[in-house]
Amino acid sequence: MATILETINANESLKTLAKVIETAGFADRLKGPGPFTFFAPNEAAFAKRKMDELLKDMDKLRTQLEYHLVSGSYEEKSLDVVTNDSLVTQCGKSLSVYLDENEIMIDNAHIVEGDIVCSNGLIHIIDNVFSPGHSGWYETTA
């Protein structure tokens, strides 16, 4: 079974994320033993962002990636995610968790594909990029 990193690298809908992870030097974190839950922004999520701004500060970028990574495996289908009001991320800040018209919202994103099982945890593909400074805010435009 593939690691979180290997699964991201093999998924066409996560190719920008794979590049961002490589650029930020974050790959080793996603190869670790875990278990982790990684909220992986898809191509549509990155299309909402100005990539040049995102990539200009590597420390900020690594913190932003840490904001997508939670220790432990939280399954969407079993609603493990929703049994928490928040999930503490690897950067120390919490993601808000709530239901919006019976859809699970994690901070500012919907889960578009959940429970992708990896050797070191789970991936949930999301439709927005989390930003620690904008917790709970849904950004729809660049």
C-alpha positions as semicolon CSV with decimal commas, in nm:
position;residue;x (nm);y (nm);z (nm)
1;M;0,000;0,000;0,000
2;A;0,125;0,348;-0,088
3;T;0,208;0,627;0,158
4;I;0,019;0,956;0,163
5;L;0,296;1,112;-0,047
6;E;0,298;0,831;-0,304
7;T;-0,080;0,846;-0,333
8;I;-0,075;1,223;-0,389
9;N;0,199;1,188;-0,653
10;A;-0,006;0,926;-0,839
11;N;-0,333;1,123;-0,842
12;E;-0,391;1,353;-1,143
13;S;-0,632;1,574;-0,946
14;L;-0,349;1,651;-0,699
15;K;-0,062;1,736;-0,936
16;T;-0,033;2,100;-0,820
17;L;-0,035;1,985;-0,459
18;A;0,246;1,738;-0,539
19;K;0,453;2,025;-0,683
20;V;0,382;2,247;-0,382
21;I;0,486;1,968;-0,142
22;E;0,811;1,914;-0,332
23;T;0,886;2,288;-0,353
24;A;0,826;2,335;0,021
25;G;1,043;2,039;0,119
26;F;0,742;1,878;0,290
27;A;0,767;1,532;0,131
28;D;0,940;1,360;0,424
29;R;0,654;1,456;0,657
30;L;0,406;1,273;0,435
31;K;0,626;0,963;0,418
32;G;0,641;0,936;0,799
33;P;0,490;0,646;0,992
34;G;0,172;0,828;1,097
35;P;-0,108;0,766;1,124
36;F;-0,206;1,099;0,971
37;T;-0,507;1,251;0,805
38;F;-0,412;1,484;0,521
39;F;-0,665;1,723;0,371
40;A;-0,543;1,747;0,011
41;P;-0,652;2,048;-0,200
42;N;-0,740;1,948;-0,556
43;E;-0,666;2,135;-0,880
44;A;-0,983;2,346;-0,847
45;A;-0,872;2,455;-0,499
46;F;-0,535;2,577;-0,627
47;A;-0,702;2,752;-0,922
48;K;-0,858;2,989;-0,664
49;R;-0,514;3,090;-0,535
50;K;-0,243;3,317;-0,670
51;M;0,037;3,063;-0,696
52;D;0,319;3,320;-0,709
53;E;0,208;3,457;-0,370
54;L;0,169;3,108;-0,228
55;L;0,521;3,005;-0,333
56;K;0,714;3,320;-0,237
57;D;0,756;3,242;0,137
58;M;0,869;2,884;0,204
59;D;0,827;2,904;0,584
60;K;0,470;3,025;0,542
61;L;0,407;2,756;0,280
62;R;0,533;2,479;0,511
63;T;0,309;2,613;0,789
64;Q;0,017;2,616;0,548
65;L;0,086;2,251;0,455
66;E;0,111;2,164;0,827
67;Y;-0,236;2,319;0,861
68;H;-0,363;2,043;0,626
69;L;-0,206;1,761;0,831
70;V;-0,362;1,608;1,145
71;S;-0,220;1,330;1,362
72;G;-0,448;1,025;1,364
73;S;-0,683;0,878;1,103
74;Y;-1,023;1,046;1,085
75;E;-1,264;0,870;0,851
76;E;-1,535;1,065;0,673
77;K;-1,762;0,767;0,599
78;S;-1,777;0,658;0,960
79;L;-1,814;1,026;1,054
80;D;-1,505;1,013;1,277
81;V;-1,433;1,363;1,147
82;V;-1,766;1,507;1,265
83;T;-1,741;1,369;1,619
84;N;-1,497;1,655;1,680
85;D;-1,570;2,028;1,675
86;S;-1,213;2,083;1,568
87;L;-0,900;1,895;1,471
88;V;-0,559;2,011;1,593
89;T;-0,318;2,035;1,301
90;Q;0,059;1,985;1,283
91;C;0,108;2,364;1,296
92;G;-0,075;2,380;1,630
93;K;-0,386;2,558;1,502
94;S;-0,726;2,390;1,485
95;L;-0,946;2,323;1,184
96;S;-1,314;2,379;1,251
97;V;-1,543;2,085;1,174
98;Y;-1,917;2,121;1,117
99;L;-2,211;2,010;0,907
100;D;-2,349;2,250;0,646
101;E;-2,677;2,120;0,504
102;N;-2,565;1,764;0,589
103;E;-2,229;1,811;0,416
104;I;-1,912;1,788;0,620
105;M;-1,717;2,114;0,622
106;I;-1,357;2,119;0,736
107;D;-1,260;2,480;0,799
108;N;-1,332;2,641;0,462
109;A;-1,363;2,331;0,244
110;H;-1,592;2,049;0,140
111;I;-1,457;1,696;0,119
112;V;-1,497;1,601;-0,249
113;E;-1,341;1,256;-0,212
114;G;-1,283;1,105;0,128
115;D;-1,129;0,807;0,298
116;I;-0,843;0,734;0,059
117;V;-0,657;0,473;0,262
118;C;-0,277;0,491;0,267
119;S;-0,014;0,291;0,456
120;N;0,039;0,583;0,695
121;G;-0,311;0,725;0,722
122;L;-0,592;0,876;0,518
123;I;-0,635;1,143;0,254
124;H;-0,949;1,352;0,211
125;I;-0,947;1,553;-0,113
126;I;-1,092;1,900;-0,054
127;D;-1,209;2,188;-0,273
128;N;-1,020;2,473;-0,105
129;V;-0,675;2,553;0,032
130;F;-0,672;2,603;0,408
131;S;-0,507;2,918;0,537
132;P;-0,423;2,939;0,909
133;G;-0,494;3,312;0,903
134;H;-0,842;3,267;0,754
135;S;-0,976;2,976;0,956
136;G;-1,339;2,903;0,869
137;W;-1,349;3,141;0,572
138;Y;-1,450;2,997;0,235
139;E;-1,255;3,162;-0,047
140;T;-1,423;3,126;-0,383
141;T;-1,214;3,358;-0,601
142;A;-0,846;3,429;-0,658
